[in-house]
Amino acid sequence: MEKVKNFISRYIIFILVFLIIIVSLILFIPKEGKKNPIPVQPLLTLTLKGNTEVSIVKGDVYHDPGYTAYDTKEGDLTSRVSVEGSVNSNVVGDYTIKYKVSNSNGNTAEVTRIVKVIADLSDLEVLVDYSPKELTNGNVTISLKASGDGFDFILDPDGNIVKENELNYKVDFNNEYLFSIKRKDGTIIEKNIEINNIDKKKPTGSCKNVVNDQKTEIVVTANDENGIKGYTYTFNSKTKESTLNTYSINEIARNVVVTVYDKAGNYDMINCIVKDNSWPTETSPNWPTASTPKHYYNNLKDSNLEYLLYYPDNLDLSKKNALVVFLHGYGIGRNISAIESTNFGKNMKEGRFQDAIFLAPKCGNEPSPNWRSCSKDLIALIDIISSRYNVDTKKISITGHSDGGAGTFIVVSLYPEKFSAAAIVAGSPGSVSIDNLKKNKFVVFYGTKDHNYSNGTAASKSLINKGVNLKLYTVQGITHTQIPQVAYEQYNVIEWLIAQSRN
């Protein structure tokens, strides 16, 4: 019972408190009076037509989509809008355009638009050229330039990727060269260029040098696919240039070298083949003053023959050289040093002969040499010397005095293919093969006071009449023993022998 009373008491208290709160709220909330009006401000708006960010492709013309401006009090103010900024449609980039308007109260509105100029991925121009354009024996440079925003990379003829838009590509032979240029849109442009102005091939040719008495005629046959530009003729320490393939010289020139140039600048040197129609002339050789040579050997023996050998100090044995063989006459006998007392031997021993190798063998031990019986050993000795001293086998000549002159006729008739020319000094042919002699070239010297003059000159003239290529020299007032000095020192017989070459 007590609990019920307590509950009722609390409930009554709660109700009283709630009523007091309600009454207090009603009494203290102020009554709503009359509201004062809030002044309305004019509304200025600036609105862009289209998007606030637009894109155009490079090269296209930009057209502004437009705009509108409105004021709630003043109405349409579009005509008052000012625009700042511009778009260069030829240059990729972002451009900002500002729009601004003001009303009469000074209120402003401002908006911006972004215009993006984007690259044209198909924009690509390719230029290909090459240099030099004239005929050349060097390299040619192909230049390629790609311009435009669509460029991605170049693929050169070797398959290399080149990211730069400019390329210099060197070539060294004629061909068609292909370049592939990729655009950013994925397509490929191919550019090919043909190079046909490279010539690195030397001209080819041959040269014939015909030597006559005191005159030389040079004829060159040259070939080149692009043509011959000119010639340089080198002879007797002289150099002459010409555009002609023939050249005449008013002197004897046996060692002629022709340089042939083609139109691309290539060249080749040609040694002329000599056809020597000349004969010895009465011209004293320019021999050096007599001295003791460094390359003189005596009492040597090979192939059953003793011999003397000499070559000048300045002779290059690494190159092919001429060989002159001297056959002695009567009186040498057992003593090979007796050859040194002959005119030929004396000049050889003293080192006066130049520009060749000189060989003087001894035949037998009797006063009169039998060159027919010694001929086989002589040829064997010549072969040994030729191999040992790098002799040009097409330039082996032979000479002899008296019995040695007669022996020269005999040896040449037995071995006509061995010799390029022969000089006989006071020697008669005797019994020889005329047909074999016709394969060679001879000069014969006789003095008018030689005891064999009549028979010797008659025999020589007979050979000429039978078709032997022989020239007879007769010297007035000269004896048998004097004629070697005339032939070897007053005529250029030694120089002439050295110059001859067997075809």
C-alpha positions as CSV (number, residue, x, y, z in Angstrom):
1,M,0.0,0.0,0.0
2,E,2.9,2.3,0.8
3,K,4.4,1.6,-2.6
4,V,1.3,2.6,-4.4
5,K,1.2,5.9,-2.6
6,N,4.7,6.7,-3.5
7,F,4.1,5.9,-7.2
8,I,1.0,8.1,-7.3
9,S,2.9,11.0,-5.7
10,R,5.8,10.9,-8.2
11,Y,3.4,10.8,-11.1
12,I,1.5,13.8,-9.9
13,I,4.7,15.7,-9.5
14,F,5.8,14.9,-13.1
15,I,2.5,16.1,-14.5
16,L,2.8,19.4,-12.6
17,V,6.3,20.1,-13.8
18,F,5.3,19.4,-17.5
19,L,2.4,21.8,-17.2
20,I,4.6,24.6,-15.7
21,I,7.0,24.2,-18.7
22,I,4.2,24.5,-21.3
23,V,2.7,27.6,-19.6
24,S,6.2,29.3,-19.4
25,L,6.8,28.8,-23.2
26,I,3.4,30.2,-24.1
27,L,4.0,33.3,-21.9
28,F,7.5,34.1,-22.9
29,I,7.5,33.5,-26.8
30,P,7.0,36.9,-28.4
31,K,4.1,37.4,-30.8
32,E,5.0,37.8,-34.5
33,G,5.0,41.4,-35.6
34,K,4.9,42.9,-39.1
35,K,8.1,42.0,-41.2
36,N,10.2,44.7,-43.0
37,P,10.7,44.0,-46.8
38,I,14.4,43.0,-47.9
39,P,15.6,45.0,-50.9
40,V,16.1,42.8,-54.1
41,Q,19.5,43.3,-56.0
42,P,19.7,43.0,-59.8
43,L,21.2,39.6,-61.0
44,L,24.0,39.7,-63.7
45,T,24.8,36.5,-65.5
46,L,27.4,35.6,-68.3
47,T,26.8,32.2,-69.9
48,L,29.0,30.5,-72.5
49,K,27.5,28.6,-75.4
50,G,28.9,25.2,-76.0
51,N,31.5,23.7,-73.7
52,T,33.9,25.5,-71.5
53,E,36.7,23.3,-73.0
54,V,36.8,22.6,-76.7
55,S,39.4,20.9,-79.0
56,I,40.3,21.5,-82.6
57,V,42.9,19.8,-84.9
58,K,45.9,21.7,-85.8
59,G,45.4,23.7,-89.0
60,D,41.6,23.9,-88.6
61,V,40.0,27.3,-88.1
62,Y,38.6,28.1,-84.6
63,H,35.1,29.4,-84.5
64,D,33.9,30.6,-81.1
65,P,30.6,29.0,-80.0
66,G,29.4,32.3,-78.5
67,Y,28.0,33.6,-75.2
68,T,25.1,35.5,-73.6
69,A,25.0,38.1,-70.9
70,Y,21.7,39.1,-69.0
71,D,20.9,41.5,-66.2
72,T,17.6,41.1,-64.4
73,K,17.2,44.9,-64.2
74,E,18.9,46.0,-67.5
75,G,18.1,43.1,-69.6
76,D,20.3,41.6,-72.4
77,L,23.9,42.8,-72.1
78,T,25.5,40.4,-74.6
79,S,26.8,43.3,-76.7
80,R,28.8,44.6,-73.8
81,V,30.8,41.4,-73.4
82,S,34.6,41.8,-74.0
83,V,36.7,38.9,-75.1
84,E,40.5,38.5,-74.4
85,G,42.8,36.0,-75.9
86,S,43.3,34.2,-79.2
87,V,43.9,30.8,-80.7
88,N,46.8,30.0,-83.1
89,S,45.4,26.9,-84.8
90,N,48.8,26.2,-86.4
91,V,50.5,25.6,-83.1
92,V,49.7,22.7,-80.8
93,G,48.8,23.9,-77.3
94,D,46.1,25.1,-74.8
95,Y,44.7,28.6,-75.3
96,T,42.6,30.5,-72.7
97,I,39.8,32.8,-73.8
98,K,38.4,35.2,-71.2
99,Y,34.9,36.7,-71.4
100,K,33.9,39.7,-69.2
101,V,30.7,42.0,-68.9
102,S,29.7,44.8,-66.5
103,N,26.3,46.4,-65.8
104,S,25.5,50.0,-65.0
105,N,26.0,49.5,-61.3
106,G,29.6,48.3,-61.9
107,N,28.8,44.7,-61.1
108,T,30.9,42.3,-63.3
109,A,30.7,38.7,-64.5
110,E,33.6,36.8,-65.9
111,V,34.0,33.3,-67.4
112,T,36.8,31.5,-69.3
113,R,36.9,28.9,-72.1
114,I,39.9,26.5,-72.8
115,V,40.6,25.8,-76.4
116,K,42.9,22.9,-77.1
117,V,44.8,22.7,-80.4
118,I,45.7,19.1,-80.8
119,A,48.2,17.5,-83.3
120,D,47.0,16.0,-86.6
121,L,48.3,12.4,-86.3
122,S,48.2,12.1,-90.1
123,D,50.2,15.3,-90.7
124,L,53.6,14.1,-92.2
125,E,55.7,15.4,-95.1
126,V,58.9,13.6,-96.1
127,L,61.6,15.0,-98.3
128,V,64.5,12.8,-99.7
129,D,67.6,14.0,-101.5
130,Y,71.2,13.0,-102.0
131,S,74.6,14.6,-102.5
132,P,76.8,14.8,-104.5
133,K,74.8,14.4,-107.6
134,E,77.7,14.4,-110.0
135,L,79.8,11.3,-110.8
136,T,81.9,10.4,-107.8
137,N,84.4,7.7,-106.6
138,G,83.5,8.4,-103.0
139,N,80.4,7.9,-100.9
140,V,77.0,9.5,-101.4
141,T,74.9,10.9,-98.5
142,I,71.1,10.4,-98.7
143,S,69.4,13.1,-96.6
144,L,65.8,12.5,-95.3
145,K,63.7,15.0,-93.4
146,A,60.3,14.3,-92.0
147,S,58.1,17.2,-90.9
148,G,54.7,17.3,-89.3
149,D,53.1,16.4,-86.0
150,G,52.2,13.0,-87.2
151,F,55.9,11.8,-87.3
152,D,56.8,8.9,-85.2
153,F,60.1,7.3,-86.4
154,I,62.2,6.4,-89.5
155,L,63.2,2.8,-90.4
156,D,66.4,3.1,-92.4
157,P,67.5,0.5,-95.1
158,D,69.5,-1.4,-92.5
159,G,66.4,-1.9,-90.4
160,N,67.5,0.6,-87.7
161,I,64.8,2.7,-85.9
162,V,65.7,6.4,-86.0
163,K,63.6,8.6,-83.6
164,E,65.0,11.9,-85.0
165,N,63.1,13.4,-87.9
166,E,66.3,14.1,-89.8
167,L,68.6,11.4,-91.1
168,N,71.9,11.4,-93.1
169,Y,72.6,7.9,-94.5
170,K,75.9,7.2,-96.3
171,V,76.1,4.7,-99.1
172,D,79.1,3.5,-101.1
173,F,77.6,1.5,-104.0
174,N,74.8,2.1,-106.5
175,N,71.5,0.6,-105.5
176,E,67.8,1.5,-104.7
177,Y,67.4,2.4,-101.0
178,L,64.1,2.2,-99.2
179,F,63.1,4.2,-96.1
180,S,59.9,3.6,-94.1
181,I,58.5,6.4,-92.1
182,K,55.8,5.6,-89.4
183,R,53.1,8.1,-88.6
184,K,51.6,8.4,-85.1
185,D,48.3,7.2,-86.5
186,G,50.0,3.8,-87.3
187,T,50.3,4.2,-91.1
188,I,53.6,3.8,-93.0
189,I,55.0,6.1,-95.7
190,E,57.7,4.5,-97.9
191,K,60.3,6.6,-99.8
192,N,62.8,5.0,-102.1
193,I,65.6,6.7,-103.9
194,E,68.0,5.2,-106.6
195,I,71.7,6.0,-106.4
196,N,73.6,5.4,-109.7
197,N,76.4,8.0,-109.7
198,I,79.0,6.0,-107.7
199,D,82.0,4.7,-109.7
200,K,84.8,3.2,-107.7
201,K,86.1,0.9,-110.4
202,K,89.5,1.8,-111.9
203,P,89.7,2.2,-115.7
204,T,91.4,-0.6,-117.6
205,G,93.6,-0.5,-120.6
206,S,96.8,-1.2,-122.3
207,C,99.6,0.9,-123.9
208,K,101.9,0.4,-126.8
209,N,105.0,2.4,-127.1
210,V,106.6,2.3,-130.5
211,V,110.2,3.6,-130.4
212,N,111.8,4.7,-133.7
213,D,115.1,6.6,-134.2
214,Q,114.7,9.8,-132.2
215,K,110.9,9.5,-132.0
216,T,108.4,7.7,-129.8
217,E,104.7,7.1,-130.5
218,I,102.5,6.2,-127.6
219,V,99.0,4.7,-128.1
220,V,96.7,3.9,-125.2
221,T,93.6,1.8,-125.3
222,A,91.6,2.5,-122.2
223,N,88.1,1.5,-121.1
224,D,85.7,2.7,-118.4
225,E,81.9,2.4,-118.2
226,N,81.6,6.1,-117.4
227,G,84.3,7.4,-119.8
228,I,87.9,8.5,-119.8
229,K,88.8,12.0,-118.6
230,G,92.5,12.2,-119.4
231,Y,96.0,10.8,-119.4
232,T,99.3,11.5,-117.8
233,Y,102.4,10.4,-119.7
234,T,105.6,9.9,-117.7
235,F,108.9,9.3,-119.6
236,N,112.5,10.3,-119.3
237,S,111.9,12.1,-116.0
238,K,109.2,14.2,-117.6
239,T,105.4,14.3,-117.1
240,K,102.9,15.5,-119.6
241,E,99.1,15.7,-119.3
242,S,96.7,15.2,-122.2
243,T,93.1,14.4,-123.0
244,L,94.2,12.3,-126.0
245,N,95.0,8.7,-125.9
246,T,97.9,9.1,-128.3
247,Y,101.1,11.0,-127.7
248,S,104.2,11.7,-129.8
249,I,107.6,12.4,-128.4
250,N,110.5,13.7,-130.4
251,E,113.0,11.6,-128.5
252,I,113.6,8.0,-127.6
253,A,111.4,7.0,-124.6
254,R,111.5,3.4,-123.8
255,N,110.3,3.4,-120.2
256,V,106.9,5.0,-120.5
257,V,104.2,4.9,-117.8
258,V,100.7,6.2,-118.6
259,T,98.2,7.1,-115.8
260,V,94.6,6.8,-117.1
261,Y,91.9,8.8,-115.3
262,D,88.2,8.2,-115.6
263,K,85.5,10.8,-115.1
264,A,84.8,9.7,-111.5
265,G,88.4,10.4,-110.5
266,N,89.6,6.8,-110.4
267,Y,92.9,6.1,-112.1
268,D,95.3,3.3,-113.0
269,M,98.9,3.2,-114.0
270,I,99.8,1.3,-117.2
271,N,103.3,0.3,-118.2
272,C,103.6,0.5,-121.9
273,I,104.7,-2.5,-124.0
274,V,107.7,-1.3,-126.0
275,K,108.1,-2.1,-129.6
276,D,111.6,-0.9,-130.2
277,N,112.3,-0.1,-133.8
278,S,115.3,2.1,-132.9
279,W,119.0,1.4,-133.4
280,P,122.1,2.5,-131.5
281,T,123.1,6.1,-132.3
282,E,126.4,7.8,-132.1
283,T,125.8,9.2,-128.7
284,S,128.4,8.9,-126.0
285,P,126.8,7.2,-122.9
286,N,126.7,9.2,-119.7
287,W,128.8,6.7,-117.8
288,P,130.0,7.7,-114.3
289,T,133.7,8.3,-113.6
290,A,135.6,5.1,-113.3
291,S,135.8,3.8,-109.7
292,T,135.9,0.6,-107.8
293,P,132.4,-0.9,-107.7
294,K,130.9,-2.5,-104.7
295,H,129.2,-5.3,-106.6
296,Y,131.9,-6.7,-108.9
297,Y,132.8,-10.4,-108.6
298,N,135.4,-12.4,-110.4
299,N,136.6,-16.1,-110.5
300,L,133.0,-17.3,-109.8
301,K,131.9,-20.6,-111.2
302,D,128.5,-22.1,-111.9
303,S,127.3,-24.6,-114.5
304,N,130.9,-25.5,-115.5
305,L,131.7,-21.9,-116.4
306,E,133.8,-19.4,-114.7
307,Y,132.5,-15.8,-114.9
308,L,132.7,-12.2,-113.9
309,L,129.6,-10.5,-112.6
310,Y,128.8,-6.8,-111.9
311,Y,125.7,-4.7,-111.1
312,P,125.7,-1.0,-110.1
313,D,125.2,0.2,-106.5
314,N,121.9,1.8,-107.2
315,L,120.3,-1.2,-108.8
316,D,117.1,-2.4,-107.0
317,L,117.3,-6.2,-107.0
318,S,113.9,-6.4,-105.5
319,K,112.6,-5.4,-109.0
320,K,113.1,-7.2,-112.3
321,N,116.2,-6.0,-114.1
322,A,117.8,-6.5,-117.5
323,L,120.8,-8.8,-118.0
324,V,123.6,-8.1,-120.5
325,V,125.9,-11.1,-121.4
326,F,129.3,-10.5,-122.9
327,L,131.2,-13.2,-124.9
328,H,134.9,-12.8,-125.0
329,G,137.1,-13.4,-128.1
330,Y,140.5,-14.9,-128.8
331,G,143.3,-14.9,-126.2
332,I,141.6,-15.3,-122.9
333,G,142.7,-18.9,-122.5
334,R,143.2,-20.1,-118.9
335,N,143.1,-16.7,-117.2
336,I,139.6,-15.3,-116.6
337,S,141.1,-12.0,-115.4
338,A,142.1,-11.4,-119.0
339,I,138.5,-10.5,-119.7
340,E,139.1,-7.5,-117.5
341,S,141.6,-6.2,-120.1
342,T,138.9,-6.1,-122.8
343,N,137.0,-2.9,-123.3
344,F,133.8,-4.4,-122.0
345,G,135.5,-6.1,-119.1
346,K,137.4,-2.9,-118.2
347,N,134.2,-0.8,-118.1
348,M,132.4,-3.5,-116.1
349,K,135.2,-3.8,-113.6
350,E,135.4,-0.1,-113.0
351,G,131.7,0.2,-112.4
352,R,130.9,2.4,-115.4
353,F,128.1,0.3,-116.8
354,Q,124.7,1.2,-115.3
355,D,121.0,0.1,-115.1
356,A,121.5,-3.7,-115.5
357,I,123.3,-6.8,-114.4
358,F,126.4,-7.7,-116.5
359,L,127.7,-11.2,-116.9
360,A,131.0,-12.2,-118.6
361,P,131.6,-16.0,-118.7
362,K,134.8,-17.7,-119.8
363,C,134.6,-20.5,-122.4
364,G,137.3,-23.2,-122.2
365,N,141.0,-22.9,-121.6
366,E,142.2,-22.6,-125.2
367,P,143.1,-19.2,-126.8
368,S,140.2,-19.5,-129.2
369,P,136.8,-20.1,-127.4
370,N,134.3,-22.6,-128.8
371,W,131.0,-20.9,-128.0
372,R,129.1,-23.6,-129.8
373,S,130.3,-26.2,-127.3
374,C,130.0,-23.8,-124.4
375,S,126.4,-22.7,-125.3
376,K,124.6,-25.3,-123.2
377,D,126.5,-24.4,-120.1
378,L,126.1,-20.7,-120.9
379,I,122.3,-21.0,-121.0
380,A,122.4,-22.9,-117.7
381,L,124.5,-20.2,-116.2
382,I,122.1,-17.5,-117.5
383,D,119.2,-19.3,-115.9
384,I,121.1,-19.5,-112.5
385,I,122.0,-15.8,-112.6
386,S,118.4,-14.9,-113.7
387,S,117.0,-16.8,-110.7
388,R,119.6,-15.5,-108.2
389,Y,119.4,-11.9,-109.2
390,N,115.8,-11.4,-110.1
391,V,116.4,-11.0,-113.9
392,D,113.6,-10.0,-116.2
393,T,113.8,-13.0,-118.6
394,K,112.3,-10.9,-121.4
395,K,115.3,-8.5,-121.2
396,I,118.3,-10.7,-121.6
397,S,120.6,-9.4,-124.3
398,I,124.0,-10.6,-125.6
399,T,127.1,-9.0,-127.1
400,G,130.6,-10.1,-128.0
401,H,133.8,-9.1,-129.7
402,S,135.7,-10.9,-132.4
403,D,135.3,-14.7,-131.7
404,G,132.9,-13.6,-129.1
405,G,130.9,-11.8,-131.8
406,A,130.9,-14.9,-133.9
407,G,129.9,-16.8,-130.8
408,T,127.0,-14.4,-130.3
409,F,125.6,-15.3,-133.7
410,I,126.0,-19.0,-132.8
411,V,124.3,-18.8,-129.4
412,V,121.4,-16.7,-130.6
413,S,120.8,-19.0,-133.5
414,L,120.8,-22.0,-131.1
415,Y,118.5,-20.3,-128.5
416,P,116.6,-17.6,-130.3
417,E,113.8,-17.4,-127.7
418,K,116.3,-16.6,-124.9
419,F,117.5,-13.2,-126.0
420,S,115.9,-9.8,-126.7
421,A,118.7,-8.4,-128.9
422,A,122.3,-8.9,-129.9
423,A,125.3,-6.6,-130.6
424,I,128.2,-8.1,-132.6
425,V,131.5,-6.3,-132.6
426,A,133.8,-7.4,-135.4
427,G,132.3,-10.9,-135.6
428,S,131.1,-13.0,-138.5
429,P,128.1,-15.2,-138.4
430,G,129.6,-18.4,-139.8
431,S,127.4,-21.5,-140.0
432,V,124.1,-20.6,-138.3
433,S,120.3,-21.1,-138.7
434,I,119.0,-18.1,-140.7
435,D,115.4,-18.8,-139.7
436,N,116.3,-18.6,-136.1
437,L,118.3,-15.4,-136.6
438,K,115.1,-13.9,-138.1
439,K,113.5,-14.2,-134.6
440,N,115.9,-11.6,-133.2
441,K,117.4,-8.2,-133.7
442,F,121.1,-7.5,-134.4
443,V,123.5,-4.7,-134.7
444,V,127.0,-5.4,-136.2
445,F,130.0,-3.0,-135.9
446,Y,133.0,-3.2,-138.2
447,G,136.0,-0.8,-138.6
448,T,137.1,-0.2,-142.1
449,K,140.7,-1.1,-141.1
450,D,139.6,-4.4,-139.6
451,H,141.3,-7.4,-141.4
452,N,137.9,-9.0,-141.4
453,Y,136.1,-5.9,-142.7
454,S,135.3,-7.2,-146.2
455,N,134.2,-10.7,-145.3
456,G,132.3,-9.5,-142.2
457,T,130.4,-6.7,-143.8
458,A,129.6,-9.0,-146.8
459,A,128.2,-11.7,-144.4
460,S,126.1,-9.1,-142.6
461,K,124.7,-7.7,-145.8
462,S,123.8,-11.2,-146.9
463,L,121.9,-11.7,-143.6
464,I,120.0,-8.5,-144.2
465,N,119.1,-9.6,-147.7
466,K,117.8,-12.9,-146.3
467,G,115.4,-11.1,-144.0
468,V,117.4,-10.9,-140.8
469,N,116.6,-7.8,-138.7
470,L,120.1,-6.5,-138.7
471,K,121.8,-3.1,-139.0
472,L,125.4,-2.7,-140.0
473,Y,127.6,0.0,-138.7
474,T,130.9,0.7,-140.4
475,V,133.4,3.1,-138.8
476,Q,136.1,4.7,-140.9
477,G,139.7,4.3,-139.9
478,I,139.0,1.9,-137.0
479,T,140.9,-1.4,-136.5
480,H,139.8,-4.8,-135.1
481,T,141.0,-3.9,-131.6
482,Q,139.7,-0.4,-131.7
483,I,136.1,-1.1,-132.7
484,P,134.9,-2.2,-129.1
485,Q,135.7,1.2,-127.7
486,V,133.7,2.8,-130.5
487,A,130.7,0.6,-130.1
488,Y,130.6,0.5,-126.3
489,E,131.7,4.1,-125.6
490,Q,131.0,6.3,-128.6
491,Y,127.7,4.6,-129.5
492,N,125.0,3.9,-126.9
493,V,125.1,0.1,-127.6
494,I,124.9,-0.9,-124.0
495,E,122.0,1.4,-123.3
496,W,120.3,0.1,-126.4
497,L,120.8,-3.6,-125.3
498,I,119.4,-2.9,-121.9
499,A,116.3,-1.2,-123.4
500,Q,115.4,-4.1,-125.7
501,S,112.6,-6.5,-124.7
502,R,111.5,-9.7,-126.2
503,N,107.8,-9.8,-127.2
